[in-house]
Amino acid sequence: MECDVIVVGAGVAGLATADQLVADRRVVIIEAGERVGGRLRSIDGLDLGASWFWPGEHRVAALVDELNIPTHPQHLDGDALYDAPDGVVRLDGNPIDVPSSRFSRGADDLTEALRRRVSERSGSDLLLDSHVHTVESTALHDRPLVVTATTAGVTRAISADHVVLALPPALAAATIEFRSPLPADIADLARRTPVWMGTTTKAVVRYSTAFWRDVGLSGSAVSHLGPLREVHDLSGPGGRPAALFGFAPSTAQSGPVTETEVITQLVRLFGPSAAKPLDLHLADWRREPLTTPTGTAELTDYSTYGDPRFHRPTFGGRLHWGSTETSAVAPGHIEGALAAAERTAETIRAASIPPHHQETR
């Protein structure tokens, strides 16, 4: 199988890269999971991964407008809480949250819309539940890079002019064999780069009503007791569905956060009404092998994010690093993923090699 560009990873970075290239290049997207979206993952419109985008993040705002994705402002009104060792303190106002926007049907509404737009183009293929094993630079094929991947038990070789690694660098380094070795400094950089959200458990708790608003609370809290170190309102437009969510940072040695621990904390903060959720979801991103490889949860040197070495393609300008961690703009955010996609697509378009499927029309 031949194509112009292979994109490894169907999160927002990978889908956005394909979206910018597929009009005039043959693109194959290879995704190890059974769904698209990566760290944009929602259940019934409630986000277990990325939730917000921020003022000034113009790439997200523009894409939302293009794809007609409904959004709403993050709820800010009301007082916040401080979960102190000697008791819960009610703060005057909400110094925790800042103005931001949320996806009204969940953040994966964005990636589903991107997937649909990419799939409508004749120059694309999306391979789900497909695991990339090797990347090799070779002169023995019509295309200079060869990727092997397994789909439904069948392993195939796909050759391309360019390969985009739109997944966390540490994940690529841990799970892909580069048969043409990466430069030593790039391989080391990739192994040392933390996975965004890779040390985080996110708890999402849905209720029948946003009862905290009835007593003048914003739903926001900070805690030194845990397990959730911060809590925010995750409700939809007009407070429906009603939900709270919180982040529990962890280490490689931390045990999993339990539902009982989460509910106990929310009752301590918001009272007995918090004891009866309709649903509770825990997403421990540290234990998501398609996001965070074993042994990387302890990585904490975020100075590697946006390192200029990620912006210089290897293998003769053909292997590109395209995840949010590699972006010099808003790394870790959806905006960072889109900036990485923009940079990667521009680099590939600027290459002198003519597109394959234009030649064969």
VMD Tcl script that draws the C-alpha trace (Angstrom):
set ca {
  {0.00 0.00 0.00}
  {1.31 3.45 -0.93}
  {0.33 6.97 0.08}
  {1.82 10.42 0.38}
  {1.46 10.86 4.15}
  {0.94 8.47 7.05}
  {-0.45 10.06 10.22}
  {0.04 7.95 13.34}
  {-2.65 8.86 15.86}
  {-6.26 10.01 15.34}
  {-6.49 12.51 18.18}
  {-7.19 16.14 17.38}
  {-3.59 16.74 16.22}
  {-3.60 13.82 13.81}
  {-7.06 14.51 12.41}
  {-6.27 18.21 11.98}
  {-3.04 17.36 10.16}
  {-4.90 15.05 7.80}
  {-7.65 17.65 7.34}
  {-5.09 20.19 6.12}
  {-3.40 17.78 3.69}
  {-6.06 15.50 2.28}
  {-7.26 17.89 -0.44}
  {-4.14 17.25 -2.52}
  {-2.37 14.32 -0.90}
  {-3.21 10.72 -0.23}
  {-3.31 10.36 3.59}
  {-3.57 7.22 5.71}
  {-4.38 7.72 9.40}
  {-3.42 4.85 11.70}
  {-5.03 4.78 15.15}
  {-4.32 2.13 17.79}
  {-7.63 2.66 19.58}
  {-11.13 1.72 18.53}
  {-12.24 5.35 18.34}
  {-10.88 8.72 17.25}
  {-10.31 11.61 19.63}
  {-7.41 10.52 21.82}
  {-7.47 12.71 24.91}
  {-10.68 14.34 23.71}
  {-12.99 11.74 25.20}
  {-16.55 12.30 26.37}
  {-19.40 10.25 27.82}
  {-22.91 11.65 27.32}
  {-21.41 15.06 26.62}
  {-19.24 15.08 29.77}
  {-15.50 15.26 29.24}
  {-13.09 12.71 30.70}
  {-10.18 14.43 28.98}
  {-9.79 17.93 27.57}
  {-12.66 20.27 28.47}
  {-11.80 23.90 27.83}
  {-10.41 26.31 25.33}
  {-9.36 29.81 26.23}
  {-9.60 33.39 25.01}
  {-6.94 34.07 22.40}
  {-6.79 30.44 21.21}
  {-7.78 31.45 17.71}
  {-7.16 28.10 16.01}
  {-9.76 26.33 18.17}
  {-12.22 29.21 17.81}
  {-11.86 29.20 14.02}
  {-12.27 25.42 13.76}
  {-15.33 25.50 16.02}
  {-16.89 28.07 13.70}
  {-15.99 26.11 10.55}
  {-17.48 22.89 11.88}
  {-20.50 24.52 13.57}
  {-19.64 23.03 16.96}
  {-21.88 24.41 19.74}
  {-20.04 25.85 22.74}
  {-20.94 27.64 25.95}
  {-19.05 29.64 28.59}
  {-17.58 27.95 31.64}
  {-19.86 28.62 34.64}
  {-18.16 31.20 36.88}
  {-20.88 32.67 39.12}
  {-20.90 31.99 42.85}
  {-18.42 31.43 45.64}
  {-15.56 28.96 45.60}
  {-14.43 26.63 48.39}
  {-11.09 25.88 50.01}
  {-10.79 22.35 51.39}
  {-8.47 23.15 54.29}
  {-7.07 20.70 56.87}
  {-9.13 22.34 59.63}
  {-12.37 22.56 57.66}
  {-13.99 23.82 54.48}
  {-13.68 27.57 53.94}
  {-16.12 29.46 51.73}
  {-14.33 32.08 49.64}
  {-15.91 35.35 48.63}
  {-16.37 35.01 44.89}
  {-14.57 32.67 42.55}
  {-10.83 33.31 42.31}
  {-10.23 29.81 40.88}
  {-11.91 29.80 37.48}
  {-11.23 32.15 34.58}
  {-13.32 32.84 31.47}
  {-13.13 29.92 29.04}
  {-15.34 28.02 26.63}
  {-16.59 24.46 26.67}
  {-17.97 22.13 24.01}
  {-21.70 21.80 24.65}
  {-21.91 18.22 23.39}
  {-18.49 17.23 24.73}
  {-14.98 17.86 23.44}
  {-15.02 14.80 21.20}
  {-17.72 16.55 19.18}
  {-14.79 18.42 17.65}
  {-12.83 15.32 16.67}
  {-15.92 13.51 15.38}
  {-16.66 16.47 13.13}
  {-13.05 16.48 11.91}
  {-13.22 12.75 11.25}
  {-16.37 13.19 9.18}
  {-14.84 15.99 7.12}
  {-11.64 14.05 6.49}
  {-13.53 10.87 5.57}
  {-15.59 12.75 2.99}
  {-12.42 13.33 0.98}
  {-11.47 10.58 -1.47}
  {-7.79 10.87 -0.60}
  {-7.93 9.47 2.94}
  {-8.09 6.18 4.82}
  {-8.64 5.75 8.56}
  {-7.41 2.49 10.09}
  {-8.77 2.00 13.63}
  {-7.59 -0.64 16.09}
  {-4.32 -0.66 14.16}
  {-0.96 -0.82 15.90}
  {2.18 0.64 14.34}
  {5.21 -1.56 14.99}
  {8.04 -0.15 12.91}
  {9.12 2.89 10.93}
  {11.97 2.47 8.49}
  {13.73 4.73 6.02}
  {14.49 2.76 2.88}
  {15.42 3.25 -0.75}
  {13.97 -0.14 -1.75}
  {10.40 1.10 -2.23}
  {8.73 3.76 -4.37}
  {8.19 5.78 -1.22}
  {11.13 6.50 1.11}
  {9.49 5.62 4.44}
  {7.84 2.31 5.31}
  {5.52 1.73 8.27}
  {4.34 -1.68 9.39}
  {1.03 -1.88 11.21}
  {-1.34 -4.65 12.32}
  {-5.09 -4.37 11.74}
  {-7.47 -7.19 12.70}
  {-4.53 -9.57 13.01}
  {-3.14 -8.73 9.57}
  {0.23 -6.99 9.37}
  {0.92 -4.86 6.33}
  {3.61 -2.51 5.10}
  {2.57 1.00 4.04}
  {5.03 3.23 2.23}
  {4.84 7.01 2.19}
  {6.79 10.17 1.51}
  {6.11 11.51 5.02}
  {5.16 10.07 8.41}
  {3.62 12.26 11.12}
  {3.83 11.04 14.73}
  {0.69 12.71 16.13}
  {0.96 10.96 19.49}
  {2.92 11.77 22.66}
  {6.65 11.53 21.90}
  {7.23 9.23 24.88}
  {4.54 6.89 23.56}
  {6.13 6.83 20.11}
  {9.55 6.15 21.61}
  {8.20 3.32 23.79}
  {5.98 1.52 21.28}
  {7.53 2.01 17.81}
  {10.73 0.40 16.59}
  {12.68 2.83 14.44}
  {14.64 0.45 12.26}
  {16.50 3.40 10.87}
  {17.63 4.74 14.26}
  {16.51 8.16 15.38}
  {19.27 10.68 16.14}
  {20.36 10.01 19.72}
  {19.37 13.46 21.00}
  {15.87 13.21 19.48}
  {15.33 9.71 20.86}
  {16.40 10.88 24.32}
  {14.20 13.99 24.09}
  {11.17 11.92 23.11}
  {11.69 9.47 25.97}
  {11.98 12.33 28.50}
  {8.96 14.36 27.38}
  {6.00 14.08 29.79}
  {2.64 12.96 28.47}
  {0.10 15.72 28.96}
  {-2.51 14.40 31.45}
  {-0.36 11.30 31.84}
  {-0.15 11.75 35.63}
  {-3.79 12.75 36.12}
  {-7.00 11.04 37.14}
  {-10.11 12.95 36.17}
  {-13.33 12.33 38.06}
  {-16.65 13.31 36.47}
  {-19.77 13.15 38.65}
  {-23.24 13.77 37.22}
  {-26.21 14.83 39.34}
  {-29.92 15.39 38.71}
  {-29.53 19.14 39.38}
  {-26.70 21.62 39.89}
  {-27.64 21.92 43.57}
  {-24.48 23.86 44.47}
  {-25.70 26.78 42.38}
  {-28.87 26.96 44.48}
  {-26.80 27.95 47.51}
  {-24.60 30.44 45.67}
  {-21.62 28.17 44.99}
  {-19.75 28.12 41.71}
  {-18.84 24.44 41.97}
  {-15.15 25.34 42.19}
  {-12.83 24.23 44.97}
  {-9.16 23.73 45.73}
  {-7.95 21.14 48.20}
  {-4.83 20.16 50.10}
  {-6.55 17.00 51.32}
  {-7.63 15.31 48.11}
  {-7.94 13.07 46.38}
  {-9.17 15.82 44.01}
  {-6.83 18.80 44.18}
  {-9.25 21.01 42.26}
  {-12.95 20.81 41.42}
  {-14.99 22.66 38.78}
  {-18.53 22.86 37.44}
  {-18.84 20.65 34.34}
  {-22.52 21.31 33.69}
  {-23.87 21.87 30.22}
  {-25.71 24.95 28.98}
  {-28.26 26.13 31.52}
  {-26.91 23.68 34.06}
  {-28.02 20.54 32.23}
  {-26.64 17.97 32.42}
  {-25.51 18.90 35.92}
  {-22.02 17.74 36.78}
  {-18.87 18.40 38.74}
  {-15.39 17.27 37.82}
  {-12.02 17.24 39.49}
  {-8.36 16.41 38.89}
  {-6.35 14.07 41.09}
  {-2.65 14.28 40.25}
  {-0.76 11.07 40.86}
  {2.69 9.54 40.68}
  {3.92 6.26 39.32}
  {3.57 4.82 42.83}
  {0.09 6.17 43.60}
  {-2.77 3.75 43.88}
  {-5.96 4.32 41.89}
  {-8.46 6.90 43.11}
  {-11.69 5.26 44.26}
  {-15.31 6.33 43.80}
  {-15.78 6.27 47.58}
  {-12.90 8.71 48.08}
  {-14.33 11.09 45.48}
  {-17.85 11.08 46.90}
  {-16.57 11.48 50.46}
  {-14.66 14.58 49.42}
  {-17.57 16.07 47.46}
  {-19.91 15.56 50.43}
  {-17.35 17.29 52.65}
  {-17.29 20.21 50.24}
  {-20.85 20.51 48.99}
  {-22.95 18.74 51.60}
  {-25.19 15.67 51.65}
  {-26.72 16.38 48.23}
  {-23.38 15.31 46.74}
  {-23.81 11.79 48.13}
  {-26.25 10.64 45.44}
  {-24.81 11.05 41.95}
  {-26.49 9.68 38.88}
  {-23.14 8.63 37.41}
  {-19.49 8.72 38.36}
  {-16.67 8.18 35.89}
  {-12.98 7.94 36.69}
  {-10.43 8.33 33.91}
  {-6.96 7.43 35.15}
  {-4.85 8.60 32.21}
  {-1.77 7.13 33.85}
  {-3.28 3.70 33.18}
  {-4.28 4.32 29.55}
  {-1.65 2.34 27.61}
  {-2.59 3.98 24.30}
  {-1.78 7.37 25.85}
  {0.74 6.87 28.65}
  {3.30 4.09 28.25}
  {4.63 2.22 31.26}
  {7.40 4.04 33.07}
  {6.54 7.56 31.92}
  {4.14 8.66 34.69}
  {7.07 10.01 36.71}
  {8.23 12.36 33.95}
  {7.83 15.94 35.15}
  {10.27 18.07 33.12}
  {7.80 20.08 31.06}
  {10.62 22.25 29.70}
  {10.86 19.68 26.90}
  {7.49 20.85 25.54}
  {7.85 22.71 22.26}
  {11.56 21.94 22.05}
  {12.84 23.24 18.68}
  {14.25 19.80 17.88}
  {10.68 18.54 17.54}
  {10.16 21.10 14.79}
  {12.96 19.76 12.60}
  {11.84 16.60 10.78}
  {14.23 13.65 10.84}
  {14.91 10.96 8.21}
  {15.77 13.53 5.57}
  {12.89 15.83 6.46}
  {10.25 13.09 6.26}
  {9.50 12.05 9.86}
  {7.53 14.72 11.73}
  {6.63 15.18 15.41}
  {3.07 16.48 15.56}
  {1.46 16.12 19.00}
  {0.43 18.90 21.39}
  {3.55 18.25 23.49}
  {5.73 19.32 20.55}
  {4.02 22.66 20.03}
  {5.70 25.94 20.89}
  {2.20 27.45 21.20}
  {-0.10 26.35 24.05}
  {1.51 22.92 24.52}
  {-0.87 20.51 26.23}
  {-3.95 22.39 25.04}
  {-6.19 21.65 22.08}
  {-4.77 24.88 20.63}
  {-1.29 23.35 20.91}
  {-2.42 20.26 19.02}
  {-3.85 22.42 16.24}
  {-0.68 24.54 16.14}
  {1.41 21.38 15.79}
  {-0.86 20.18 12.98}
  {-0.56 23.53 11.22}
  {3.24 23.50 11.47}
  {3.50 19.91 10.26}
  {1.13 20.38 7.33}
  {2.96 23.52 6.23}
  {6.29 21.67 6.34}
  {4.94 18.80 4.25}
  {3.29 21.10 1.72}
  {6.56 22.99 1.34}
  {8.42 19.78 0.45}
  {9.45 19.52 -3.18}
  {8.12 15.99 -3.79}
  {4.91 16.09 -5.85}
  {1.78 14.56 -4.27}
  {1.29 10.91 -5.22}
  {-2.40 10.89 -6.03}
  {-2.13 14.02 -8.18}
  {0.47 12.20 -10.31}
  {-1.76 9.17 -10.83}
  {-5.04 10.88 -11.69}
}
mol new
graphics top color blue
foreach p $ca { graphics top sphere $p radius 0.5 }
foreach p [lrange $ca 0 end-1] q [lrange $ca 1 end] { graphics top cylinder $p $q radius 0.2 }
display resetview
